Amino acid sequence: MHSNRLALEKSPYLLQHAHNPVDWYAWGDDAFAKARAEDKPIFLSIGYSTCHWCHVMERESFEDETIAAQLNRDFVSIKVDREERPDVDRVYMSFVQATTGGGGWPMSVWLTPELEPFFGGTYFPPDDRRGHASFPSVLTQIAQAWRSDRRRIAESAREALAQLARQSAAAAAHAGRPAIDYAMLENGFNLFRRAYDPEMGGFGQAPKFPRPAVFEFLLRYHARTGNREALEITLHTLRKMAEGGIHDQLGGGFHRYSVDERWFVPHFEKMLYDQAQLATTYIEAFQITGDDFFAQTARRIFDYVLRDMTAPEGGFYSAEDADSVINDEDPTRKGEGAFYVWYADEIYLTVPAPAAAWFAYRYGVAEGGNVVDDPQGEFSSRNILYRAATVEETAAQFGRPVEEVRTALASAEATLLAERAGRVRPQLDDKILTAWNGLMISAFALGGAVLDEPRYRAAARRAADFSLLRLFNTETGQLLRRYRAGDAAIPGFLEDYALFTQALLDLYEAQFERRDLECAARLADKQSALFEDVGGGGFFHSPAGDSSLVLRLKEDYDGAEPSGNSVAILNLLRLAQFTGRADFRASAERALGAFASRLAHMPAALPAMLTACEFYLADPRQIVVAGPRDNAATGDLLRAFHARFVANRIVLLVDNDETRRALGQGIPAIESMQPVDGRPSAYVCRNFTCQLPVAEAAQLIELLQ
């Protein structure tokens, strides 16, 4: 068996390639020095462990002895896990997108020994297909061009890099021109409204991706304007997603995206960042509507994460693969979604009658399989479970009482989940990323408070404490990016600071440990020191001083994850309210100015930043509860607050004199906030001009409405 240097790495993705015949290097000085010493171009391959097409390219090309020999002879090959090194990924993805008009993973880029890109793409097949050149032929052409015209390639690479730098500088040159105003928010809403699919929910056509940052904005837009359409767009999409195959109907949680417009056939990988953001969105939908459908969907996400994605130490794993073993007798043969799909006979043999027929009707199971459009035959004769009928419709179809059918279906689901647990699970990416961990902490903190669920509260606390212990340097205030197998490494990026700071703020507002608020402020200060462009506004993705990065970029797109800049701005605005510090608000205003042109012309690119704009333009409310935390009446007031969706606010608990003094240093008005007549009381304020305090939960609800 072959072995290469990747066997010494911690990344699950790099370890997947540790026994390729390719002489892989990790990103670092050893590889760069070899390329310079031998005057060879670098082949840079970027992907992640749960990437389906990364697996395909590995099987077809990187495990092929002939192709590996070609790579080893003519190139220095570097493998990068984009989840560990998003800074490297973003630089070269910018090049690939600029030169090809698209991007994705696996990403394949060729660099000079000075790390300047000159050719790139994504997946390359092992042979010529439909006009696409094969990977071996591309390697041959690049190697020949390097030998015959090296100077021209180097000049082209320098010019391409200079062009990317000019584009970045041109975007910054527009900083501050348009005013941040409600017109941006109206424009953003109208763009999402036009892209909305009124039949199946979501935005645009297939493939359809969940993009929770859009829901976050729409719910806050609705809260401010009363616009019912913004709310219905969100609720309808959330329902359709929960009913579709993109939702794991047995185990809970959501797959990465749907390949069709109906949310039916998913791309089966499960990412932690999707679980976290969607759980938060479903909880907020429950707060607004009181509809238990949304609460139950969130519970299923939380329970899936606790069951399958939580490390013994308390942190949360990154992802589960799309591919899984098709047949236990041949563990080397994998197919997409094999773990999740069912032959009809399996269901009828596992679940006793008549519940099996009820289950099949409810979840769209067909004798010959329910995936009609399956050109590659991946789901031949098998079924993807989706909610084809409600429980009530199922009961009516079979003429049985609704509660009898509901109970039988719940039993069938548990039986099939247990049966599925005996299959070979998809590969788990068990690294813990600070940024994604932060998103999940936020979700569990909110879920624990709104659903009054001790397990979720405990999960948020344990994960935060784990991160502070393993990924935070208390002396320097710096974060690390990744933890795996006892090893914490890689200096944190903007998104790590922003999303973990957000997690601490959300945890404070759910559990009111003052240390979380104090640590969030400290992280925001360190974030500014490492990443802020004080002159131009906004935050760079990576700190200064890394000579291996040929560009230092500011992220300005809220996609599957919110951008670090969007989250950082909202954090700073919230912290300004919590602490009274004007410098936090000034930093947020500079950042908004840096992205003002982008917000004015392409608001749909930055829905999470639109949410920050909602907070910035509002006159946020401060809700202060004064009373002992273990007092039942204090708990009633806090539960009343958490039961309602209240946008553009902060909430604080003053539970003793020490806390009153500490919080009062930043917000003097807090020093006078006391229980009234010995009863825990709530103060609802704007700019700490407060309405009369209330002691009853019903009175607080009235004020919040």
Secondary structure by P-SEA (a helix, b strand, c coil): cccccccccccaaaaaacccccccccccaaaaaaaaaaccccbbbbbccccaaaaaaaacccccaaaaaaaaaccbbbbbcccccaaaaaaaaaaaaaacccccccbbbbbcccccccccccccccccccccccaaaaaaaaaaaaaccaaaaaaaaaaaaaaaaaaaaaaaaacccccccaaaaaaaaaaaaaaccccccccccccccccaaaaaaaaaaaaacccaaaaaaaaaaaaaaaaccccccccccccccccccccccccccccaaaaaaaaaaaaaaaaacccaaaaaaaaaaaaaaaccccccccbbbccccccccccccccccccccccccccaaaaaaccccaaaaaaaaacccccccccccccccccccbbbbcccccaaaaaaaacccaaaaaaaaaaaaaaaaaaaaacccccccccccaaaaaaaaaaaaaaaaaaccaaaaaaaaaaaaaaaaccccccccccccccccccccccccaaaaaaaaaaaaaaaaacccaaaaaaaaaaaaaaaacccccccccccccccccccccbbbbbccccccccaaaaaaaaaaaaaaacccaaaaaaaaaaaaaacccccccccccaaaaaaaaaaaccbbbbbbbcccccaaaaaaaaaaaacccccbbbbbbccaaaaaaaaccccccccccccccccccccccccccccccccaaaaaaaac
